[in-house]
Amino acid sequence: MSEFPPSQPAPAAPPTPPAPAFAPEAPQPAPAFAPEAPRPTSAFVPEAPQAAPAFAAPSPSAPVLWCQNLTKTYGSAVALDRFTISVPAGRIVGLLGPNGSGKTTLLKMIAGVSHPTAGEVRVAGLPVGPQSKALVSYLPERPYFSRSMRVREMLAYFADFYADFDSALAHEMLGRLGVDPAAACSTLSKGTVEKVQLTLVMARHAALYLLDEPIGGVDPAARDYILSTIIRAYRPQSTIILSTHLVRDVESVLDDFILLRYGQMLLHAPVAYVREKGTTLDAFFREEFRC
Amino acid sequence: MLGKLMTYELRALWKPAAIMLAIMVVAGIAGTACLGATRAISEVSWGAYGSLAAPTAGNATVVLFMGALFCGFLVWAAVAAFYVFSTMRFYRTLFTDEGYLTLTLPVSTGKLVMAKFWVSYLVLAAFALVALLMYTLMALAISGGDVDAVTGVASMMGGWFAFAADGDGLSALLGYGNMLVTCAYALGLAYGSLTLGAWWARRHKVAAAVGVYLGVGWVLSLVFSIAGVLVMSGDVASWDFTLGAVAVVQLLMNLAVAVGSLALSAHLVRTKVDLN
């Protein structure tokens, strides 16, 4: 495992990220929906989170996501091996790796639908549980609707259970994506289901978004809208962990990336790191994982 | 949050519940009519011929009686169908793809499990009472309105209580109580079994759950059957008292299985069960 930069000092939990060790990325283009503040320019924050009791409120000084030696095994197979990371607020992090590298397993453990064999996960200083789930908006790679429900019923469901769900924003997104809220889930195509699920997830004002293959099945036009507007612009203060194989498509919206192989983290670095090498993230990925 | 969860459970269950309830009521009334007609024909044929051997009346009696049996089966099947539907909904919403929606809600697993249990239990208990009412109507029809049929049918639900009491009001009350506890036992054990299946089995999780459910149920039934038979064949001062004691122990055991299964289910969902 190599985390970048290797010599990054690790001060004890400052309230704001330290000065970036790398040349900061170019300022973000003005988003279409007027972000409240620009994204932080550094991905690297202290490794030690604020310890939090099980039922404490989220700690503003703790990293949004902190994993320590997170391990998941299925019998003798190791899906994730001693994964350690700390991610501050306001970063869009690409989770990249070949099939079976542990990307989905990692997201599932952070979301609380899978349980670590060893290690620990904290979200804003909170262990995984009802409080952390209130802060996490998770888009799994598979459809989770009951086919008997309609889209508007799903919106009502989210509005009922998530205090941070923005119904007006969800309707606006669905309108832009051409989805009829009155449609029954059983009649939606695979791509439309993905659009609806992404809308539900991104219409929340969550601290941490976990997006597992969010654009795999949608058409290119919708893909552009999703990446440039929904993911890039709607949530400037939130952290987004985005797992995908479509590296070329997401490269422009990423601040940092994590490379995983066989459940181990190979690299955690800003996208600027590969740009300084005169290459693209997509080319870097293909070279790293050449078969 | 528990209230919201229960509201959504009720919304998901009311349609199948309404359909099953309609089937129960229609089948119960039809069965009552069949048995009433059977009795009427018997009385007429006895009056006219002094014998049940009259061919037409005999055939009609058989057909009507078979129809009543089928209606009685339908009443039971409607309760069973709702039970299977509600337990499979529990499995589907927690351990299949729908679990990604359910288990990421900012709610404790205890509340998730209890919301599902309470809604299903209340509907199932109501169904059981309606089924008992239908069987009581049938019993009244075939007995020609004998009010003892009311307590007789109820006391049959009492398990060992039925042997301990004498078919009076107390016996009927114990029958109702035992039936309500049995509903909780059946649902709780099903939830616990399905959760164990989802955790243990790599494949055929539902089949594994059915195996656990049948295995636990069989062992408990066997233990209490042996206990009851031993009591009845032994030299005891009071059968009623001793069989009553066995019945009480079985009732408490069923309650404990229900509560323990629900607690186990919530614990495993929180700490062990992984979604595929």
Boltz contact constraints between the chains, C-beta under 6 A:
constraints:
  - contact:
      token1: [A, 111]
      token2: [B, 104]
      max_distance: 6.0
  - contact:
      token1: [A, 113]
      token2: [B, 103]
      max_distance: 6.0
  - contact:
      token1: [A, 113]
      token2: [B, 275]
      max_distance: 6.0
  - contact:
      token1: [A, 114]
      token2: [B, 274]
      max_distance: 6.0
  - contact:
      token1: [A, 130]
      token2: [B, 106]
      max_distance: 6.0
  - contact:
      token1: [A, 130]
      token2: [B, 107]
      max_distance: 6.0
  - contact:
      token1: [A, 130]
      token2: [B, 108]
      max_distance: 6.0
  - contact:
      token1: [A, 133]
      token2: [B, 104]
      max_distance: 6.0
  - contact:
      token1: [A, 133]
      token2: [B, 106]
      max_distance: 6.0
  - contact:
      token1: [A, 134]
      token2: [B, 106]
      max_distance: 6.0
  - contact:
      token1: [A, 138]
      token2: [B, 104]
      max_distance: 6.0
  - contact:
      token1: [A, 140]
      token2: [B, 100]
      max_distance: 6.0
  - contact:
      token1: [A, 142]
      token2: [B, 97]
      max_distance: 6.0
  - contact:
      token1: [A, 144]
      token2: [B, 97]
      max_distance: 6.0
  - contact:
      token1: [A, 144]
      token2: [B, 98]
      max_distance: 6.0
  - contact:
      token1: [A, 144]
      token2: [B, 100]
      max_distance: 6.0
  - contact:
      token1: [A, 144]
      token2: [B, 101]
      max_distance: 6.0
  - contact:
      token1: [A, 146]
      token2: [B, 98]
      max_distance: 6.0
  - contact:
      token1: [A, 160]
      token2: [B, 4]
      max_distance: 6.0
  - contact:
      token1: [A, 161]
      token2: [B, 105]
      max_distance: 6.0
